[in-house]
């Protein structure tokens, strides 16, 4: 066991931590080979006596299975499904190699390729997931360094903001009421149609008055509603965090008006989010609204809060945003709020000028 020369190259001969004999071709230089042997012997000693683990010969796809098991236990259901889709449809096919063979260049090339296929926001979500996976691979001793380190995100265009004026909102609610009445005629006497007629308008109004996402609304349970404290508790959100939403008077009235159900703990049992979306689309057409989706009700919530002068930090908290940059898209909607800020500064300067005038008057006296 040691360093030997063969066909003009120096090789190293050693036993790994499992006791298996190994030989590796290193370099034409004996000095380099000797140094490599010392490094291997140190690594083997750490693995054998200190329990340290070296880089593993694990493929990206094999590691993905380990990572997804962790994700299933630590992420919300919706976030997990989105994570699983990104990994299985895009990342695993693109990185069909060992983790140790993934380089920074390969990561950059993946980003470049995807940029030609999808929007920057989609690329950034995929890159964020890849970066986290490789970071966990380092943490779990599969690799020594994260090859995605230093790869920058793409610049994303400003997020779309579509909201309704009060008159448009009233037209939408009237259309929802009509659509609900027509549901039974369209679907016959099926239980589904009756539920749709009962829940469609309340769901739409709740979305506009709370900023909740469709998935958050459809997963609400009766125990999440605190009428006395006037708040709704979302135990699991898109961000995987608990969120409290205060009720206004309209939300309280809507919740009180829902039919009592003793057969389910769900607030909207027996009806799917897709069914609500399809009925909502028909109501939008009936109301004569252009380019308006169910998720835009969330934009309505944030936009009108901002236009009423509510500060962005409060809007950020109510929306459940983790980053203020997501909330800043609404900042241009509050000109009155910005005017108030400038007026405040004017009062400071005016007070100084008045004080200076008083002092001048006292000297003249």
N, C-alpha and C positions, 0 to 999 in steps of 0.2 A: 504494500500500500504506500503510495507516495506519488512522485512525479517521474514520468518516463517519456522517452522520445520515440516517435514512430512516424516514418515517412516525412521527416522534416518538421513535424509539429510535436509540441509537448502536451502530454495528456496528464490528467490527475486520476488517481485510483483511490477510492475511499468507500466507507460503509455509511449508509444513511441511518437515521434514527431508528428505522424499523429493522436494522441489521442486514439490509440487502446491499450487496457489493455493487458499486457503480463506477463507471469510467467515462470521462468526458474529455473531448478534444478542446484544448484551450487556445494555444498561441505558438508561434515560432520561437517566442522568447521564454526561456526557462524561468526568468525572474517573474514574469507575468503569471506563469502557470503556478509557481510556488506561492505567490500571493493569493491566487484564486483558491488553492488548496487550503491555505490558512483560513480564508473567509468561510469556506464550506465547512471546515472542521468546527469553527465557532458556531455556525448556524446549527449544525447537527447536535452540538453539545447543548445549546439552548433548548432545542426541541426535546432532547432526551432527558435532560436533568432539570430544566426550568419550566417545562411545559409550554414553551413558546412554540407558535405554529408558523411555519414558513408559507410561502405562496403555494396555493393549491392548483392542481391541474384541472380546474373546474371550468366548463364551458359557460358562456353567458346564459344559454338556455337552461342549463342545470341550476345555475345560481338564481335565475328568474323564479324557479319553483320555490326555492327557499325564501326568496324575498316576498313572493306573493302570499306565502303562509304567514309571514310577519305582517304584511299589509292587511290580510283578512282580519287579524286580531286587533290591529291598531287604527284602522281607518273606518270611516263611516261606510255604509253599504254602497251609496251612490259613488263616493270617492273611490272605493275599492274597485267597483265595476269599471270606472273610467281608467283607473290605473292598469287593471288587467287588460283592457282593450288596447291601450298604448303599447304595453309590453309585448303582447302576443301578436298583434297585427303589424307592428312597426319595428320595435327595438330588437326583438329576438331574431327576426329574419335578417335584419341589417348587420347585426353583430354575431354572425354564425362562426364563432371562434372561441378560444379560451379567453378567460378574463385577463390573463397575464399578457395576451397578445394584442389587446386593445390599446391603441396609441392615441395621443392627442390629435394627430392628423386624421385618424379614422373618425373621431368624433366631429371634427370640423367638416370633414367631407359629408358626413351624414346630415349635418345642419344645412350645408350648401344644397345637397340633393333635395331635401324636404322643402327648402325655400322655393324651389321651382314648382312644387306640387300643391302646397297648401299655404294658408295665410300665416303671417309672422306670429300671431298669437298662438296658433296651433303648434308651430315649430317650437316656440318657447315653452309650451306646456310639456311637450315631449322631451325637450332638452332638460327641463327641470326634473322630470321623472328619472331620466338617465343619470343626471348628476347625483341625485339622491341614492339611486341604486349603487352606483360606483362608490359613493361615500360610505354606504353601509358595508360594501365589500371590503373596504379598508378597515372599517371598525371591527368587522368580524374576522379579520386576518386572512382574507382570500387573496388580497393584493396589497402591495406596500404603499402605492401612491394612486391617487385618483387621476386617471388620464383625461378627465373632462375639466380639470382645473385650468382656469384662464380662458376658457371658451365663453365668449360674451353672448348675451341675449340679443335678439334682433330688436330693432326699434319698431314699436307698434304704433299704428295710427290711433288717434283719439277714439275712445269707445263711442258707439252709437247711443244717442240719447233721444228717445221718442216719447213724448208725454202728451196728455190730452188737456185741452182747455176745458173749463167747467161745463160749457155747453155740449162739447163732444162727449164728455163723461156721462152726462145725463142721457144723451142719445144711446150710448152703449148700454146703460142699465135698462133702459126701456126695451132695447132690442133683446137683451138677455131674458127679460121677463116674457117677451113674446116667444122667443125661442124655447123657453122652458114650457110654455103652454102647448107649443106645437110638438114637443118631444113625444108625448103619448100617441099623438096621431101618426107620427113618423115611425115609431117603433112598436105600435100596438099596445097591448096591455102588459107587456113585459115589466118585471119589477125594476129593471134598469131604467126605463123611461120615466117612471114615477120618481125615482131617486134623482134623476137629472133635473126634472121639473122643480124639485124641492131645493136642490143645492146649488144650481148654476149661479144665480144672481148673488147669494150670500158669499160664495167662494170668490167671485169677482170683486165684490165690495171689500172683503177681508184683505185681498191681495193689495188693493189700492190704498187701504187705510193702515196697513201694517208693514208693507214692503216684503212680505214673505214670498219665497219662491214657491212654485207649484208643488214641488216635492215636499216642502216643509208643511204646506197647507194640508196636503192629502195624508200626511202621516200624523196629524194632530190627534191626540187622545183626550178624552174628557178630563183626565187627571192633570193635563197640561194647562187647563184653564183655571185661573184663580179669580173668580168674580169679585170676591171681597177685596183682594189686593189690587184688582184691576190690572192684571198682567197675564201674559201668555209665556210659558216656558218651552223653548225648543231645546230638547235634550241633545239632539244630534243634528248638526247643520252641515252644509256643504264643506265648511272649513273644519269640521270635526270638533267643534267647540259648542258649549252650552250658551244659549242666548236668551235674554229676557226682553220681551216686547210689551211696553205699556199699552193699555187700551184707551182709546178715546171713547166718547159717548156712543158714536155710531157702531163701533166694534162691539161694545157691551150689549147694545140693543140687538145686533145681528145674532150674537151668540145666545142670548136669552130667547130669541125667536125660533131657534132651531128645534125641530121636533124631538121630544125625548125618546131615547132608544135604550132599552135594557138588554138588547141582544148583542151589543157590541161596545167595546171601549173606545172605538174610533169615532171621531167627530163626524166624518163623512164616510160611513161604511157602504160597501157594495157598489162603489163607483170608482173607476180608474182615472188617473190623471190624463191619459190619452183621450178618454171620452169627454172630459171637461174641455180639453183643448179643441177637439173637433167641433163641439157645440159652440165654443167661444168664437171660433173662426167664422161660423155661420152668422153669429150675432154681429161680428165686426162688419161683415159684408152688408147685413141688413141695416146697420147704423150708418153706412156710407163712409166708413173710415178708411183711410189709405195707409198701407204699410204699418199696421199695428198688430203686435203679437202679445200673447199672454204675459210673457216676461216683461213687456213694456209697462205693465201695471206697477212693477217694482220701480221703474224709472219715473213713473207718475208720482209715486210716494216721495222719492228723493228730490225730484225737481221742484215740487210745490213746497216742500219743507224749506228748500234753499231759497226759493223766491219769497218766502215769508220771513226771511232773515235768520233762520236757524243756522248756527255756526256749523262748519264742515265737520268738526270733531264729533259733534252730536249726531249728525247725519251718518257719519262713518260707523258710530257705535250702533245706531238703530238698524243700519243695513247689514251689519255683521262683517264689514270689510276688515281685512287684516292690515291692509296697507292704505294709507291716506291717498296715495296716487290714484286709487280706484274711485275715490270720492271726489277728487278735484275736478273730474269731468263736468260736475254740476256747478262749479264755481262761477261760470260765466252767466248763470241765471239769476245772480243776486246783485244787480246794479244798485238797488236801493241800499243794500247792506254795505256795499263799498262806499256809497255816497255818505252814509252815516259815519263811516270811519274817517273819511276826509273832513267832514263837518266837525268831528271831535277834535281833530288837530287844529282846525281853525279857531275853535273856542279857546284852546291853549294860547295861541298866538295873540288873539284878541284880548285875553285877560292880561297878558304881559303889556300890551300897548296901552290898555286902560290904566294899568298900575303906573306906567311911565308917565302918562298924562296927569294923573293925580299928583305924582311927585313934583312934576313941573309946576303945577298949579300952586302947590304949597310953597315952592320957592319964590314964585311971583308975589305970593301974599306976604 
